[in-house]
């Protein structure tokens, strides 16, 4: 089967990781994949003849005017070039990992004209309650996208909460498939780590993600300072974003906070997660954090807010769930408890690993996606055969 995948390869974000993980796994299972993404190198690009073989990927770039971790603005030529690419490639199915782009809203029409089944994965973060400006904005995103999603053949979301929200907004229940993010549990595993000796830390607490308003990292930093954890306990901040410089300037001089920036090397990120006593995610809004799942798979105790699906992931004792409205106050209490009771972090880490193995493996994720592909391609073939097309 030949899949045309429309997603992101840069800048780094959860969508990039999702697209990379799924497409590489599909290639490993013998699929042909054409990866279409926004890239300025597409100007004047000519599509050479393509005869896909099992396990082969073809890359096609589309021009854009603006691209960030959150939003992509395509160039006026992008729609035409996308149609031409799909006509040339002739895939069995299109899977779009939506990039929050104006082109997203044209995909159902494009695929219907080309008689191609369309699967979309809808990523935007959300909060189950409209408690903040960020959660209100994200809820509006769901409202804005719902009419377009209703015209897709299948919409993949990461949690029951997202499904219920889209159904309330008019997307047919049978259209929405809940397939959580998945982790490769053969790569992300508990194991030895050198990070504590490198940083000179007795205990290590980690945040990994974007440094932006909705991630609420400032509340974590305030709680860390108020908790007075001691000089041999370290808080590691892994990631970059628009708030990085201001946060670093404000907390400059605090040697217990280590700013490691964005780390591209996956094995180094795994080493950090394996060595961490706890992983902390203080977000105001979320979808389903892949960083959280990676930490859990490494056997790390996890603390996260109840935003998005993260509370669902940690429910029933798989981790500690805090309220988005009281992050600083709650972490100020929780951090010293974990510091003084290391046996608690070990137990929580074991429970976190078990939860991932039960619900969030990449293998299970991919099996469900494959089932959708096979069903839609079969249905599409029957429909057009019956209509004489």
C-alpha positions in Angstrom: 0.0 0.0 0.0 1.2 3.5 -0.9 0.5 6.2 1.7 0.8 9.9 0.9 1.7 11.5 4.3 1.3 15.2 4.7 3.0 16.5 7.9 6.0 18.4 9.3 9.7 17.8 9.3 10.6 21.2 10.9 10.8 23.1 13.2 10.9 20.5 15.9 7.6 19.9 17.7 5.3 17.0 18.7 3.8 16.9 15.2 7.3 16.4 13.7 8.0 13.5 16.1 4.6 11.9 15.4 5.1 12.1 11.7 8.6 10.7 11.9 7.7 7.8 14.2 4.6 6.7 12.3 6.2 7.0 8.8 9.3 5.1 9.8 7.3 2.4 11.4 5.1 2.1 8.2 8.3 1.8 6.1 9.5 -0.9 8.4 6.3 -2.8 7.7 6.7 -2.6 4.0 4.5 0.3 3.1 5.5 2.9 0.4 5.4 6.4 1.9 5.5 9.7 0.1 6.2 12.4 2.7 4.8 15.8 1.6 5.9 18.8 3.8 6.4 22.5 3.7 9.9 23.5 2.6 11.3 26.5 0.6 13.4 24.2 -1.5 10.3 23.3 -3.5 10.5 26.3 -5.8 10.8 25.0 -9.3 10.8 21.4 -8.2 10.0 18.8 -10.8 8.5 15.5 -9.8 10.5 12.7 -11.4 8.8 9.4 -12.2 8.3 7.4 -9.0 7.9 3.7 -8.9 7.5 2.9 -5.2 8.9 -0.2 -3.7 8.1 -1.7 -0.3 9.8 0.2 2.5 10.7 3.1 0.3 10.0 6.8 1.1 9.7 9.6 -1.4 9.9 13.2 -0.1 8.0 16.1 -1.8 8.3 19.7 -0.5 5.7 22.4 -0.7 6.4 26.1 -0.6 5.4 28.3 2.4 5.4 31.9 3.4 5.8 31.4 7.2 6.4 28.3 9.4 6.7 28.0 13.1 6.2 25.3 15.7 2.5 26.3 15.9 1.4 27.6 12.5 2.2 27.2 8.8 1.2 29.7 6.1 1.5 28.1 2.7 2.4 30.0 -0.5 -0.4 30.7 -3.0 1.0 27.9 -5.2 0.9 25.2 -2.5 -2.6 23.9 -3.3 -1.9 23.5 -7.0 1.5 21.8 -6.3 -0.1 19.5 -3.7 -2.8 18.4 -6.2 -0.2 17.9 -8.9 2.0 15.8 -6.6 -0.9 13.6 -5.6 -2.0 13.1 -9.2 1.6 12.1 -10.0 2.2 9.9 -7.0 -1.2 8.1 -7.2 -1.2 6.9 -3.6 -3.9 4.5 -2.2 -4.6 6.9 0.7 -3.7 10.3 2.1 -2.9 10.7 5.8 -2.5 14.3 7.0 -1.0 15.1 10.4 -2.6 18.5 10.4 -0.1 21.4 10.6 -2.5 24.1 11.6 -2.4 25.6 8.1 -5.0 27.2 5.8 -4.3 24.4 3.4 -5.8 22.0 6.0 -9.3 23.2 5.2 -8.9 22.3 1.5 -7.8 18.7 2.0 -11.3 17.1 2.0 -12.2 18.8 -1.3 -8.8 17.9 -2.8 -9.0 14.2 -1.8 -12.7 13.9 -2.9 -11.8 15.3 -6.3 -9.0 12.8 -6.6 -11.1 10.0 -5.2 -8.5 9.4 -2.4 -9.5 8.3 1.1 -8.4 11.0 3.7 -7.3 10.3 7.2 -6.3 13.2 9.4 -4.6 13.3 12.8 -5.8 16.3 14.8 -3.2 17.4 17.3 -4.2 20.8 18.9 -3.8 21.0 22.6 -6.9 21.6 24.8 -8.1 21.7 28.3 -11.3 20.0 29.4 -12.4 23.1 31.2 -12.3 26.7 29.8 -10.2 27.9 32.7 -7.7 30.2 31.0 -7.2 32.3 27.9 -5.1 29.6 26.4 -7.7 26.9 26.9 -10.4 29.2 25.5 -8.2 29.8 22.4 -7.6 26.1 21.9 -11.4 25.4 22.2 -12.0 27.9 19.5 -9.5 26.0 17.3 -11.6 22.8 17.7 -14.8 24.8 16.8 -13.1 26.2 13.7 -11.8 22.9 12.5 -14.9 20.8 13.2 -16.8 21.4 9.9 -13.6 20.4 7.9 -13.0 17.3 10.1 -16.6 16.2 9.6 -15.8 15.9 5.8 -12.8 13.6 6.3 -13.1 9.8 6.1 -11.4 9.3 9.5 -10.2 11.7 12.2 -7.6 10.4 14.7 -7.4 12.0 18.1 -5.4 11.0 21.2 -8.1 10.7 23.9 -11.7 10.1 24.7 -12.0 13.7 25.8 -11.0 15.0 22.4 -13.4 12.6 20.7 -16.3 13.7 22.9 -15.5 17.4 22.2 -15.5 16.9 18.4 -18.7 14.8 18.5 -20.4 17.6 20.4 -19.2 20.0 17.7 -20.8 18.0 14.9 -18.3 15.4 13.8 -19.9 12.0 13.3 -19.0 9.6 16.1 -18.0 6.8 13.6 -15.6 9.2 11.9 -13.5 9.8 15.1 -11.0 7.2 16.1 -9.2 7.4 19.4 -5.6 6.2 18.9 -3.2 7.6 21.5 0.3 8.6 20.9 2.6 5.6 21.1 6.2 5.1 22.3 8.7 2.7 21.0 9.2 0.8 24.3 12.3 -1.0 23.0 14.1 2.3 22.7 12.6 4.2 25.7 13.3 1.8 28.5 14.7 2.1 32.1 18.5 1.8 32.1 21.8 3.2 33.3 22.4 7.0 32.9 25.3 9.3 33.4 23.4 12.5 33.7 23.5 12.8 37.5 27.2 12.5 37.6 27.6 14.9 34.8 25.5 17.6 36.5 26.7 16.7 40.1 23.2 16.0 41.2 22.0 13.8 44.0 18.4 13.9 42.7 17.2 15.2 39.3 13.9 16.7 38.2 13.2 17.3 34.5 11.0 19.4 32.3 11.2 18.6 28.6 9.2 20.6 26.0 8.6 24.0 24.5 9.3 27.1 26.5 6.1 29.0 25.7 3.2 30.5 27.6 0.9 27.5 27.4 3.5 25.2 28.8 3.4 27.2 32.1 7.1 26.6 32.9 7.3 29.7 35.0 4.9 28.1 37.6 7.3 25.2 37.8 10.3 27.5 38.3 8.5 29.5 41.0 7.6 26.3 42.8 11.2 25.0 42.6 12.5 28.2 44.2 9.9 28.2 46.9 10.4 24.5 47.7 14.1 25.1 48.6 15.2 21.7 47.4 18.9 22.1 48.4 22.1 22.6 46.4 22.5 18.9 45.4 19.1 18.7 43.8 18.8 19.9 40.2 16.0 21.0 38.0 16.8 20.4 34.3 15.0 22.4 31.6 15.2 20.7 28.2 13.8 22.7 25.3 13.6 26.1 23.7 11.0 28.6 22.7 9.9 32.2 22.8 10.1 32.5 26.6 13.6 30.9 26.9 15.7 34.1 27.2 13.4 35.9 29.6 13.1 32.9 31.9 16.8 32.3 31.9 17.5 36.0 32.6 15.1 36.0 35.6 16.5 32.8 37.1 20.1 33.6 36.3 22.5 32.7 39.1 20.4 29.8 40.4 22.9 26.9 40.1 20.2 24.3 40.9 18.5 25.1 37.6 20.2 23.7 34.5 19.2 25.0 31.1 20.1 22.5 28.4 18.3 24.0 25.5 16.9 21.9 22.6 18.6 18.5 22.4 18.3 16.9 19.0 20.2 13.7 19.9 17.6 11.2 20.9 19.9 9.0 22.9 21.0 11.9 25.1 17.3 12.7 25.8 16.8 9.1 26.8 19.8 9.3 29.1 18.3 12.3 30.8 14.9 10.7 31.3 16.5 7.5 32.6 18.5 9.4 35.1 15.6 11.6 36.3 13.9 11.1 39.6 10.8 12.8 38.3 9.5 14.4 35.1 7.2 17.4 35.5 4.8 18.8 32.9 3.0 22.0 34.2 1.0 22.8 31.0 -2.1 24.9 30.8 -3.3 23.1 27.7 -2.1 19.8 26.1 -3.1 17.2 23.6 -1.3 14.0 24.7 2.3 14.8 25.5 4.8 12.5 23.8 7.5 13.7 26.2 5.3 12.5 29.1 4.9 9.1 27.5 8.6 8.9 26.8 9.4 9.7 30.4 6.9 7.1 31.6 8.4 4.5 29.3 11.8 5.1 30.8 10.4 4.3 34.3 10.5 7.9 35.5 8.0 9.2 38.1 5.7 11.7 36.4 3.8 14.8 37.5 1.5 16.5 35.1 -1.5 18.8 35.1 -5.0 17.6 34.2 -4.9 19.6 30.9 -5.8 17.7 27.7 -5.4 13.9 28.0 -2.4 13.9 30.4 -4.6 13.5 33.5 -6.2 10.5 31.7 -2.7 9.0 31.1 -1.7 9.3 34.8 -5.1 8.3 36.3 -5.5 5.6 38.9 -2.0 6.0 40.4 0.2 5.9 37.3 1.5 9.4 38.3 0.6 12.6 40.2 -2.0 14.9 38.6 -2.2 18.5 39.6 -4.7 21.3 38.8 -3.7 23.8 36.1 -4.9 26.6 38.3 -2.7 25.8 41.3 0.5 24.4 39.8 2.9 26.5 41.9 1.2 25.8 45.2 0.8 22.1 44.6 4.4 21.6 43.3 5.8 23.5 46.2 4.3 20.7 48.4 5.0 17.7 46.1 8.6 18.4 45.3 9.9 18.2 48.9 7.9 15.0 49.5 9.6 13.3 46.5 12.9 14.7 47.6 12.5 13.1 51.1 10.9 9.9 50.0 12.9 8.5 47.0 11.1 5.1 47.4 8.0 7.0 46.2 9.6 8.0 42.9 10.8 4.5 42.3 7.3 3.1 42.8 5.7 5.8 40.6 8.3 5.1 37.9 7.4 1.4 37.9 3.7 2.2 37.6 4.3 4.7 34.8 6.2 2.1 32.8 3.4 -0.5 33.3 0.8 2.1 32.1 2.7 2.7 28.9 3.1 -1.0 28.2 -0.7 -1.4 28.7 -2.0 1.5 26.7 0.6 3.5 24.8 3.0 1.4 22.7 3.9 2.4 19.2 3.2 -1.2 18.0 -0.4 -1.0 19.2 -0.8 2.5 17.8 0.3 1.4 14.4 -1.8 -1.7 14.3 -4.9 0.5 14.8 -3.8 2.9 12.1 -3.2 0.0 9.7 -6.7 -1.3 10.3 -8.1 2.1 9.3 -6.0 2.2 6.2 -7.1 -1.3 5.1 -10.8 -0.6 5.8 -10.9 2.8 3.9 -8.9 1.5 0.9 -11.2 -1.5 0.6 -14.3 0.6 0.9 -13.0 3.2 -1.6 -12.2 0.4 -4.1 -15.7 -1.0 -3.7 -17.4 2.4 -4.0 -15.7 3.5 -7.2 -15.9 0.0 -8.7 -19.7 0.1 -8.1 -20.0 3.6 -9.6 -18.2 2.6 -12.7 -15.3 5.1 -12.0 
